[in-house]
Amino acid sequence: MGNTGSILDTEPQRDVHALARRSPSVTLAEYERQPDMKRLRAYRLARVQDELRKHDYAGGFFCDPSNVRYATGTRNMSVWTSHVPARYCFVPAQGKTILFEFRSSQHLANGIETVGECRPFIGWYYMTTGTRQMEKAKAFAATVAAVVREHGGGKNHRVAFDRLDPLGLDLVRAEGIDVFEGEEVMQHARSVKSEDEIAGMTHSLAVCDAGIARMRAALRPGLTENELWALLHETNISHGGECIETRLFASGGRTNPWFQECSDRVIRPGDLVAFDTDMIGPMGFCCDISRTFFTEPGKPNADQRQMYALAVEQIQHNLGLIKAGVGFREITEESFVLPEPFHANRYANVMHGVGLADEWPVIVNRSDWEARGYDGVLEEGMVFSVESYVGATGGSDGIKLEECALVTRDGYQLLSTFPYEERLLG
């Protein structure tokens, strides 16, 4: 056949194809407050290093996927590596991080300016090492010691670890390393969000709202809980989100007590449908909000309306306690106390931090202070999920509500926007 003159035959076009295959993902340019990811990464690394220096640590080894993401700006198989320690990082008190990445995945750190070096990880979990576990664990410990000597100037052997199994702990200590609690470092570092993080969180919450709206629009008798719950998962994934950490979704009599996992129960007219999103959305931001719907046809009964009103009152009261400079204990002592029939089934806390996951601090109910309370101070830039569960002991229904709020100098700014259920508000 003769030359068709197709541009597909030209060398420049093949270059265009190669470029297209490597084109970056869509940015958030259409949003007014889009996060500057380079600035976000620099802020996070500085927060971690400030905490390390505060404790006089030479650095920290971090394995939890959320901590690795926060410190380095990288992610890789976050759910899998939450139970298989196949990647970790070292954050020195000064300088760039060292990422120990899963084999064949080191290219994921390309272009990430907070990562100074990427090395293959040394895995010593039993699944892959079997009878060679001790050999690999010793290699890991030797690497830890070498890195610490390099970044501690040969003098500072104080190192924070967020996770270290017994075998690794013994071997690392045998190398002369002083091991300290790393989760304290990371939780305090992660607690105060930058403007870029807030911009990312609001985008992720918008995706969550879209998923909730799809569930609300689709709610009808005959659907199963799983069918309705799947709509939030689909919306999250289709908008660049990652996963949902729990299956807290219940209908009808399964709404009391709380903490029921989603099932194949068929939703019926008059049922309450309650859920907690626990959604890890775009850019890894956690959207932890809750709503309770009423299933038409029909009207909510008096008990359902009363419980819903109590839950709204509890949320609004406790939101009003939020302000930079207020102490955790002060919030606990002034927090809303549910009437006696609902007190035993109260939610486990008044509010908790949220960012890349549920985070420090946790502020407890008044009656739980002696058993679980600890003090601290709210700082501007913290973000909290404010909780309520109202369900009488032995009752047939329960209400779950939860809002996400940013701590400001003068109070709070509500970040979650999905409206309350008008039918249940009466």
C-alpha positions as CSV (number, residue, x, y, z in Angstrom):
1,M,0.0,0.0,0.0
2,G,1.1,3.6,-0.6
3,N,1.9,6.1,2.0
4,T,-1.4,7.3,3.5
5,G,0.2,10.4,4.9
6,S,-1.0,9.5,8.4
7,I,0.7,11.5,11.2
8,L,0.9,8.3,13.2
9,D,3.8,7.3,11.0
10,T,6.0,10.3,12.2
11,E,8.6,10.1,14.9
12,P,7.3,13.3,16.6
13,Q,3.8,11.7,17.0
14,R,5.3,8.7,18.8
15,D,6.9,11.1,21.2
16,V,3.5,12.7,21.8
17,H,2.1,9.3,22.5
18,A,4.8,8.6,25.0
19,L,4.2,12.0,26.7
20,A,0.5,11.4,26.9
21,R,1.0,8.0,28.6
22,R,3.0,9.8,31.3
23,S,0.7,12.8,31.6
24,P,0.0,14.0,35.2
25,S,-3.3,13.6,36.9
26,V,-5.8,16.5,36.8
27,T,-5.1,19.3,39.2
28,L,-7.5,21.2,41.4
29,A,-6.9,24.4,39.4
30,E,-10.6,25.1,39.1
31,Y,-10.8,25.5,42.9
32,E,-10.2,28.9,44.4
33,R,-8.4,27.5,47.4
34,Q,-6.3,24.7,46.0
35,P,-3.5,23.3,48.1
36,D,0.1,24.0,47.2
37,M,1.4,20.4,47.7
38,K,5.1,21.4,47.8
39,R,4.4,23.9,50.5
40,L,2.2,21.4,52.3
41,R,5.0,18.8,52.4
42,A,7.5,21.4,53.7
43,Y,5.1,22.4,56.5
44,R,4.5,18.8,57.6
45,L,8.2,17.9,57.6
46,A,9.0,21.0,59.6
47,R,6.3,20.1,62.1
48,V,7.8,16.6,62.6
49,Q,11.3,17.9,63.0
50,D,10.2,20.5,65.5
51,E,8.8,17.7,67.6
52,L,12.0,15.6,67.3
53,R,14.2,18.5,68.3
54,K,11.8,19.3,71.2
55,H,12.5,15.8,72.6
56,D,16.3,15.9,71.7
57,Y,15.9,12.9,69.3
58,A,18.4,12.3,66.5
59,G,15.5,11.4,64.4
60,G,12.5,9.1,64.0
61,F,11.7,5.8,62.2
62,F,8.1,5.7,61.1
63,C,6.2,2.8,59.7
64,D,2.5,3.7,60.1
65,P,1.3,4.6,56.5
66,S,-0.3,7.8,57.7
67,N,2.9,8.8,59.4
68,V,5.0,8.0,56.4
69,R,2.7,10.0,54.2
70,Y,2.7,12.9,56.6
71,A,6.5,13.0,57.0
72,T,7.5,12.3,53.4
73,G,4.6,13.2,51.1
74,T,4.6,9.7,49.6
75,R,2.0,6.9,49.6
76,N,2.1,3.3,48.5
77,M,-0.5,0.6,49.2
78,S,-1.6,2.3,52.4
79,V,-4.2,-0.3,53.4
80,W,-1.8,-3.3,52.8
81,T,1.1,-1.7,54.5
82,S,-1.0,-0.9,57.5
83,H,-0.6,-4.6,58.5
84,V,2.5,-5.6,56.4
85,P,5.4,-3.3,57.4
86,A,6.8,-3.2,53.8
87,R,7.9,0.5,53.8
88,Y,9.0,3.0,56.4
89,C,11.0,6.2,56.7
90,F,13.7,7.9,58.7
91,V,13.2,11.6,59.6
92,P,16.3,13.3,60.9
93,A,16.0,16.1,63.3
94,Q,17.4,18.3,60.4
95,G,17.6,17.6,56.7
96,K,15.7,15.5,54.2
97,T,14.1,12.2,54.9
98,I,15.2,8.7,53.9
99,L,12.4,6.6,52.5
100,F,12.8,2.8,52.7
101,E,10.4,1.8,50.0
102,F,8.8,-1.5,48.9
103,R,10.8,-3.3,46.2
104,S,10.2,-2.0,42.7
105,S,8.4,1.0,44.0
106,Q,11.2,3.5,44.6
107,H,10.2,5.5,41.6
108,L,7.1,6.7,43.6
109,A,9.4,9.2,45.4
110,N,10.6,10.8,42.2
111,G,10.0,14.5,42.3
112,I,9.2,14.6,46.0
113,E,11.6,17.2,47.4
114,T,11.3,16.2,51.0
115,V,12.8,12.8,50.3
116,G,16.6,13.1,50.1
117,E,17.2,9.4,49.5
118,C,15.2,6.3,48.6
119,R,16.4,2.9,49.5
120,P,15.0,-0.6,49.3
121,F,13.3,-1.5,52.6
122,I,14.6,-4.4,54.7
123,G,11.6,-6.6,55.5
124,W,11.7,-9.0,58.4
125,Y,8.0,-9.9,58.9
126,Y,7.6,-13.6,59.1
127,M,5.4,-14.0,56.0
128,T,8.3,-13.3,53.7
129,T,11.4,-14.2,55.8
130,G,10.2,-17.4,57.5
131,T,13.2,-19.1,59.1
132,R,15.5,-16.2,58.0
133,Q,13.6,-13.7,60.1
134,M,16.4,-13.2,62.6
135,E,18.9,-12.7,59.8
136,K,16.8,-10.0,58.2
137,A,15.9,-8.4,61.5
138,K,19.6,-8.0,62.4
139,A,20.2,-6.4,59.0
140,F,17.3,-3.9,59.8
141,A,18.8,-3.1,63.2
142,A,22.3,-2.6,61.7
143,T,20.8,-0.2,59.1
144,V,19.0,1.7,61.9
145,A,22.3,2.1,63.8
146,A,24.2,3.2,60.8
147,V,21.6,5.9,59.8
148,V,21.4,7.1,63.4
149,R,25.2,7.4,63.7
150,E,25.3,9.4,60.5
151,H,22.5,11.8,61.5
152,G,23.2,11.9,65.2
153,G,26.8,13.0,64.9
154,G,27.9,9.8,66.6
155,K,26.7,11.2,69.9
156,N,22.9,11.3,69.9
157,H,21.4,7.8,69.9
158,R,17.9,8.8,71.0
159,V,15.4,7.7,68.3
160,A,11.6,7.7,68.1
161,F,9.7,4.7,66.7
162,D,6.0,4.6,66.0
163,R,6.1,0.8,65.6
164,L,8.7,-1.8,66.5
165,D,7.9,-5.4,67.1
166,P,9.6,-7.2,70.1
167,L,12.3,-8.9,68.0
168,G,13.3,-5.6,66.3
169,L,13.2,-3.7,69.6
170,D,15.7,-6.1,71.2
171,L,18.0,-6.0,68.2
172,V,17.9,-2.2,67.8
173,R,18.7,-1.7,71.5
174,A,21.5,-4.2,71.2
175,E,23.0,-1.8,68.5
176,G,23.2,0.9,71.2
177,I,20.0,2.8,70.1
178,D,17.8,4.4,72.8
179,V,14.2,3.8,71.7
180,F,11.4,6.3,72.5
181,E,7.7,6.6,71.7
182,G,7.3,7.9,68.2
183,E,3.5,8.1,68.1
184,E,3.6,11.1,70.5
185,V,5.9,12.9,68.1
186,M,3.7,12.3,65.1
187,Q,0.3,12.9,66.7
188,H,1.4,16.3,68.0
189,A,3.0,17.2,64.7
190,R,-0.2,16.3,62.8
191,S,-2.5,18.1,65.1
192,V,-2.3,21.6,63.7
193,K,-3.2,22.0,60.1
194,S,-1.8,24.5,57.6
195,E,-4.0,26.5,55.1
196,D,-3.0,24.0,52.4
197,E,-4.2,21.1,54.5
198,I,-7.5,22.8,55.3
199,A,-8.0,23.4,51.6
200,G,-7.4,19.7,50.9
201,M,-9.7,18.7,53.7
202,T,-12.5,20.9,52.4
203,H,-12.1,19.3,48.9
204,S,-12.2,15.8,50.4
205,L,-15.3,16.7,52.5
206,A,-17.0,18.0,49.3
207,V,-16.5,14.5,47.8
208,C,-17.9,13.0,51.0
209,D,-20.9,15.3,50.9
210,A,-21.5,14.1,47.3
211,G,-21.5,10.5,48.4
212,I,-23.9,11.2,51.3
213,A,-26.2,13.0,48.9
214,R,-26.3,10.0,46.6
215,M,-27.2,7.8,49.5
216,R,-29.9,10.1,50.6
217,A,-31.4,10.4,47.1
218,A,-31.3,6.6,46.6
219,L,-32.8,5.7,50.0
220,R,-36.0,3.7,49.7
221,P,-37.5,0.5,51.1
222,G,-36.2,-2.6,49.6
223,L,-32.5,-1.6,49.3
224,T,-30.1,-3.5,51.5
225,E,-27.7,-1.6,53.8
226,N,-24.8,-2.8,51.6
227,E,-26.3,-1.5,48.4
228,L,-26.8,2.0,49.9
229,W,-23.4,2.0,51.6
230,A,-21.7,1.1,48.4
231,L,-22.7,4.5,46.9
232,L,-20.3,6.3,49.3
233,H,-17.5,4.0,48.4
234,E,-18.1,4.4,44.7
235,T,-18.2,8.2,44.9
236,N,-15.0,8.3,47.0
237,I,-13.0,6.1,44.6
238,S,-14.3,7.8,41.4
239,H,-13.2,11.2,42.8
240,G,-9.7,10.1,43.7
241,G,-10.3,8.9,47.2
242,E,-8.8,5.9,48.8
243,C,-10.8,3.8,51.2
244,I,-13.3,3.7,54.0
245,E,-11.8,2.6,57.3
246,T,-14.9,1.1,59.0
247,R,-18.3,-0.4,58.1
248,L,-20.4,1.6,60.5
249,F,-23.8,1.6,58.8
250,A,-27.0,0.4,60.3
251,S,-30.8,0.5,59.8
252,G,-33.9,-0.1,61.8
253,G,-33.4,-2.0,65.1
254,R,-29.7,-2.3,64.2
255,T,-29.2,1.4,65.0
256,N,-29.3,0.6,68.7
257,P,-26.8,-0.1,70.2
258,W,-24.2,1.7,68.0
259,F,-21.2,0.1,66.3
260,Q,-23.0,-2.3,64.1
261,E,-21.3,-3.2,60.8
262,C,-23.1,-2.8,57.5
263,S,-25.1,-5.9,56.5
264,D,-27.5,-7.3,53.9
265,R,-30.5,-6.3,55.9
266,V,-33.3,-5.0,53.8
267,I,-34.4,-1.4,54.7
268,R,-38.1,-0.9,55.5
269,P,-40.5,2.0,55.6
270,G,-40.1,4.0,58.8
271,D,-36.5,2.8,59.4
272,L,-33.8,5.1,60.7
273,V,-30.6,4.7,58.6
274,A,-27.4,5.8,60.5
275,F,-23.8,5.8,59.4
276,D,-20.3,7.1,60.2
277,T,-18.3,7.9,57.0
278,D,-14.8,7.3,58.3
279,M,-13.8,8.0,54.7
280,I,-10.2,8.5,53.5
281,G,-10.8,10.7,50.6
282,P,-8.7,12.6,48.0
283,M,-5.1,13.4,49.1
284,G,-5.6,11.0,52.0
285,F,-7.7,13.4,54.1
286,C,-10.1,11.7,56.5
287,C,-13.8,12.7,56.4
288,D,-15.3,11.6,59.7
289,I,-18.9,12.7,59.8
290,S,-22.2,11.0,60.6
291,R,-25.8,11.4,59.6
292,T,-29.1,9.6,60.3
293,F,-31.8,9.5,57.7
294,F,-35.5,8.6,57.9
295,T,-36.9,6.1,55.3
296,E,-40.2,7.2,53.7
297,P,-43.1,6.7,53.2
298,G,-44.5,7.6,56.6
299,K,-43.5,10.0,59.3
300,P,-41.0,9.7,62.1
301,N,-42.5,8.8,65.5
302,A,-42.2,11.0,68.6
303,D,-39.3,8.9,70.0
304,Q,-37.2,9.3,66.8
305,R,-37.8,13.0,66.7
306,Q,-36.9,13.4,70.4
307,M,-33.6,11.5,70.0
308,Y,-32.7,13.5,66.9
309,A,-33.4,16.8,68.7
310,L,-31.2,15.7,71.6
311,A,-28.4,14.7,69.2
312,V,-28.5,18.0,67.4
313,E,-28.6,19.9,70.7
314,Q,-25.5,17.9,72.0
315,I,-23.6,18.6,68.8
316,Q,-24.4,22.3,68.8
317,H,-23.6,22.7,72.5
318,N,-20.2,21.0,72.2
319,L,-19.3,22.9,69.0
320,G,-19.9,26.0,71.0
321,L,-17.2,25.0,73.4
322,I,-14.5,25.0,70.7
323,K,-12.0,27.9,70.8
324,A,-8.3,28.3,70.6
325,G,-6.8,28.4,74.1
326,V,-9.6,26.3,75.8
327,G,-8.4,23.3,77.8
328,F,-9.5,19.7,77.1
329,R,-10.7,19.3,80.7
330,E,-12.7,22.5,80.5
331,I,-14.5,21.2,77.4
332,T,-15.1,17.9,79.3
333,E,-16.5,19.6,82.3
334,E,-18.8,21.9,80.2
335,S,-19.8,19.2,77.7
336,F,-23.5,18.3,77.1
337,V,-24.8,15.5,79.3
338,L,-27.5,13.2,77.9
339,P,-30.6,12.5,80.0
340,E,-30.3,9.3,82.0
341,P,-32.1,6.9,79.6
342,F,-29.5,7.6,77.0
343,H,-26.4,8.0,79.2
344,A,-25.2,4.4,79.3
345,N,-25.2,4.2,75.4
346,R,-23.4,7.6,75.1
347,Y,-20.7,7.9,72.4
348,A,-17.1,7.1,73.6
349,N,-15.9,10.7,73.4
350,V,-17.1,14.3,73.0
351,M,-14.7,15.0,70.1
352,H,-11.4,13.9,68.6
353,G,-8.8,15.3,66.3
354,V,-9.0,14.4,62.6
355,G,-6.6,14.8,59.6
356,L,-5.1,11.9,57.7
357,A,-7.1,9.7,60.1
358,D,-8.8,10.0,63.5
359,E,-6.1,11.7,65.5
360,W,-5.0,13.1,68.9
361,P,-6.5,14.6,71.0
362,V,-9.5,12.7,72.2
363,I,-11.7,14.7,74.6
364,V,-14.0,12.5,76.8
365,N,-17.4,12.8,78.3
366,R,-17.7,14.3,81.8
367,S,-18.4,10.9,83.5
368,D,-15.4,9.4,81.8
369,W,-12.8,11.9,82.9
370,E,-11.4,9.9,85.8
371,A,-11.0,6.7,83.7
372,R,-9.8,8.1,80.4
373,G,-9.4,11.9,80.4
374,Y,-6.2,13.9,79.9
375,D,-5.6,17.6,79.6
376,G,-4.2,19.8,76.9
377,V,-5.1,23.0,75.1
378,L,-6.9,23.6,71.8
379,E,-4.7,25.4,69.2
380,E,-5.8,27.4,66.2
381,G,-5.6,25.2,63.2
382,M,-6.7,21.9,64.9
383,V,-9.6,20.1,63.3
384,F,-12.1,18.1,65.4
385,S,-14.9,15.6,64.7
386,V,-17.6,16.4,67.2
387,E,-19.7,13.3,68.1
388,S,-23.2,12.3,69.3
389,Y,-25.0,9.1,69.7
390,V,-28.5,9.0,71.3
391,G,-30.1,5.7,71.9
392,A,-31.9,4.5,75.1
393,T,-30.6,1.3,76.7
394,G,-32.8,-1.5,75.2
395,G,-34.4,0.9,72.8
396,S,-35.4,0.1,69.3
397,D,-33.7,3.1,67.5
398,G,-30.6,5.2,67.8
399,I,-29.4,8.5,66.2
400,K,-25.8,9.1,65.1
401,L,-24.6,12.6,64.2
402,E,-21.1,14.0,63.8
403,E,-19.6,17.2,62.5
404,C,-16.1,18.4,61.4
405,A,-14.9,21.7,62.7
406,L,-11.8,23.9,62.5
407,V,-10.5,25.6,65.6
408,T,-10.2,29.3,65.2
409,R,-9.0,32.2,67.4
410,D,-12.6,33.2,68.1
411,G,-14.3,29.9,68.0
412,Y,-14.8,27.4,65.3
413,Q,-15.5,27.1,61.6
414,L,-17.8,24.3,60.5
415,L,-16.2,22.3,57.6
416,S,-18.9,19.7,57.2
417,T,-21.9,21.0,55.4
418,F,-24.4,18.2,54.7
419,P,-27.8,19.4,56.2
420,Y,-29.7,17.7,59.0
421,E,-32.8,15.6,58.2
422,E,-35.8,17.9,58.1
423,R,-38.3,15.1,58.7
424,L,-36.6,14.2,62.0
425,L,-36.2,17.9,63.0
426,G,-40.0,18.1,63.1
